[in-house]
Amino acid sequence: MDSRRLPKSGQASVISIASHLLIEFLLDNVATQNIATITTSTGRYDITRALDMWWDQNKDYSYDNNSCAPRKACQYYTQMAWAKTTNIGCAYA
């Protein structure tokens, strides 16, 4: 995917997911998404809450066998830490 199209594509996906209350994963080997649902009473969003939540999955990841602990999720952590990740963008709705 052309990296110039990522901002519009990402924002459109976030708006679509939020408006339909759906959690979807776009796994097309070109662009992947980490999605978080965070509620706020103030109407202010702090992206670091989502980033921290995803990064905290590292405690369940084993580098000895390159896998996640049974019944745990590590895919958001590995997406952030992946050596081939070159671009990161954020959007909210």
GROMACS elastic network, one bead per residue, 0.5 to 0.9 nm:
[ bonds ]
;  ai    aj funct       b0    kb
    1     4     6  0.85038   500
    1     5     6  0.73311   500
    1     6     6  0.75234   500
    1    30     6  0.59333   500
    1    31     6  0.69807   500
    2     5     6  0.55683   500
    2     6     6  0.69961   500
    3     6     6  0.51810   500
    3     7     6  0.79469   500
    3    87     6  0.78205   500
    4     7     6  0.69725   500
    4     8     6  0.84012   500
    5     8     6  0.57970   500
    5     9     6  0.61025   500
    5    10     6  0.85260   500
    6    10     6  0.57249   500
    6    11     6  0.83712   500
    6    31     6  0.82860   500
    6    89     6  0.78346   500
    7    10     6  0.52248   500
    7    11     6  0.61384   500
    7    12     6  0.85136   500
    7    89     6  0.68678   500
    7    90     6  0.81118   500
    7    91     6  0.80750   500
    8    11     6  0.52537   500
    8    12     6  0.60204   500
    8    13     6  0.85509   500
    9    12     6  0.51824   500
    9    13     6  0.61855   500
    9    14     6  0.87234   500
   10    13     6  0.51524   500
   10    14     6  0.62674   500
   10    15     6  0.87249   500
   10    33     6  0.83051   500
   10    89     6  0.77216   500
   10    90     6  0.76007   500
   10    91     6  0.65679   500
   11    14     6  0.51356   500
   11    15     6  0.62210   500
   11    16     6  0.85854   500
   11    90     6  0.80043   500
   11    91     6  0.53269   500
   11    92     6  0.70779   500
   11    93     6  0.81331   500
   12    15     6  0.52297   500
   12    16     6  0.61278   500
   12    17     6  0.86098   500
   12    91     6  0.88648   500
   13    16     6  0.51001   500
   13    17     6  0.60740   500
   13    18     6  0.84967   500
   13    91     6  0.89121   500
   14    17     6  0.51911   500
   14    18     6  0.60341   500
   14    19     6  0.84599   500
   14    35     6  0.84571   500
   14    91     6  0.65406   500
   14    92     6  0.61179   500
   14    93     6  0.61517   500
   15    18     6  0.51688   500
   15    19     6  0.59592   500
   15    20     6  0.85205   500
   15    91     6  0.87169   500
   15    92     6  0.73862   500
   15    93     6  0.54430   500
   16    19     6  0.52408   500
   16    20     6  0.61762   500
   16    21     6  0.82809   500
   16    22     6  0.81944   500
   16    93     6  0.88492   500
   17    20     6  0.53293   500
   17    21     6  0.56480   500
   17    23     6  0.62323   500
   17    24     6  0.71597   500
   17    93     6  0.86879   500
   18    22     6  0.67183   500
   18    23     6  0.83434   500
   18    92     6  0.86314   500
   18    93     6  0.61845   500
   19    22     6  0.79637   500
   19    93     6  0.83152   500
   20    23     6  0.88464   500
   23    35     6  0.74108   500
   23    36     6  0.87446   500
   23    37     6  0.89768   500
   24    33     6  0.86386   500
   24    35     6  0.80816   500
   25    32     6  0.72667   500
   25    33     6  0.62266   500
   25    34     6  0.77899   500
   25    35     6  0.79284   500
   26    29     6  0.87476   500
   26    31     6  0.72024   500
   26    32     6  0.55379   500
   26    33     6  0.61693   500
   27    30     6  0.75875   500
   27    31     6  0.68223   500
   27    32     6  0.53685   500
   27    33     6  0.76745   500
   28    31     6  0.62800   500
   28    32     6  0.70227   500
   29    32     6  0.71283   500
   32    79     6  0.81357   500
   33    76     6  0.84832   500
   33    79     6  0.86655   500
   34    54     6  0.81365   500
   34    75     6  0.84960   500
   34    76     6  0.58684   500
   34    79     6  0.79399   500
   34    80     6  0.89163   500
   35    50     6  0.83601   500
   35    76     6  0.85402   500
   36    50     6  0.61377   500
   36    53     6  0.86329   500
   36    54     6  0.86477   500
   37    50     6  0.81803   500
   38    45     6  0.82065   500
   38    49     6  0.81124   500
   38    50     6  0.75615   500
   39    43     6  0.84931   500
   39    45     6  0.84443   500
   40    43     6  0.56976   500
   40    44     6  0.67523   500
   40    45     6  0.70708   500
   41    44     6  0.79648   500
   42    45     6  0.83029   500
   45    48     6  0.89101   500
   45    49     6  0.86090   500
   45    92     6  0.83113   500
   46    49     6  0.58812   500
   46    50     6  0.77785   500
   47    50     6  0.54622   500
   47    51     6  0.63918   500
   47    52     6  0.86751   500
   47    90     6  0.79764   500
   47    92     6  0.87806   500
   48    52     6  0.58206   500
   48    53     6  0.83235   500
   49    52     6  0.52301   500
   49    53     6  0.61521   500
   49    54     6  0.87354   500
   50    53     6  0.50343   500
   50    54     6  0.62399   500
   50    55     6  0.85530   500
   51    54     6  0.52399   500
   51    55     6  0.60328   500
   51    56     6  0.84892   500
   51    77     6  0.89939   500
   51    80     6  0.88519   500
   52    55     6  0.50580   500
   52    56     6  0.59395   500
   52    57     6  0.88979   500
   53    56     6  0.53079   500
   53    57     6  0.71455   500
   53    76     6  0.89132   500
   53    77     6  0.88054   500
   54    57     6  0.56866   500
   54    58     6  0.81761   500
   54    74     6  0.79992   500
   54    75     6  0.84568   500
   54    76     6  0.52757   500
   54    77     6  0.52512   500
   54    78     6  0.89218   500
   54    80     6  0.80589   500
   55    58     6  0.59403   500
   55    59     6  0.86801   500
   55    74     6  0.87829   500
   55    76     6  0.72740   500
   55    78     6  0.84308   500
   55    80     6  0.74069   500
   55    81     6  0.84876   500
   56    59     6  0.62118   500
   56    60     6  0.83142   500
   56    74     6  0.88993   500
   56    77     6  0.72435   500
   57    60     6  0.56343   500
   57    61     6  0.69605   500
   57    68     6  0.89249   500
   57    72     6  0.82676   500
   57    73     6  0.67407   500
   57    74     6  0.52481   500
   57    75     6  0.81448   500
   57    76     6  0.73562   500
   57    77     6  0.55214   500
   57    78     6  0.84766   500
   58    61     6  0.50780   500
   58    62     6  0.82012   500
   58    68     6  0.87223   500
   58    74     6  0.67708   500
   58    77     6  0.59787   500
   58    78     6  0.78730   500
   59    62     6  0.81205   500
   59    74     6  0.88388   500
   60    67     6  0.86505   500
   60    68     6  0.57158   500
   60    69     6  0.53487   500
   60    70     6  0.87079   500
   60    72     6  0.67001   500
   60    73     6  0.76011   500
   60    74     6  0.67884   500
   61    65     6  0.89605   500
   61    66     6  0.72353   500
   61    67     6  0.59002   500
   61    69     6  0.62247   500
   61    72     6  0.87776   500
   61    73     6  0.86810   500
   61    74     6  0.63915   500
   61    77     6  0.85702   500
   61    78     6  0.85674   500
   62    65     6  0.58817   500
   62    66     6  0.55131   500
   62    67     6  0.54792   500
   62    68     6  0.60450   500
   62    69     6  0.72446   500
   63    67     6  0.69942   500
   63    68     6  0.88945   500
   64    67     6  0.80873   500
   65    68     6  0.86629   500
   67    70     6  0.88979   500
   67    74     6  0.82598   500
   68    71     6  0.82199   500
   68    72     6  0.64383   500
   68    73     6  0.68060   500
   68    74     6  0.58559   500
   68    75     6  0.85264   500
   69    72     6  0.55184   500
   69    73     6  0.78764   500
   69    74     6  0.83461   500
   70    73     6  0.85148   500
   73    76     6  0.76642   500
   73    77     6  0.85504   500
   74    77     6  0.53402   500
   74    78     6  0.61790   500
   74    79     6  0.86240   500
   75    78     6  0.51476   500
   75    79     6  0.60656   500
   75    80     6  0.86921   500
   76    79     6  0.51472   500
   76    80     6  0.64208   500
   76    81     6  0.87605   500
   77    80     6  0.52290   500
   77    81     6  0.61964   500
   77    82     6  0.83753   500
   78    82     6  0.54921   500
   79    82     6  0.52507   500
   79    83     6  0.88647   500
   79    85     6  0.72530   500
   80    83     6  0.86889   500
   80    85     6  0.72104   500
   80    88     6  0.85335   500
   81    84     6  0.87130   500
   81    85     6  0.75655   500
   82    85     6  0.55140   500
   83    86     6  0.80836   500
   85    88     6  0.77064   500
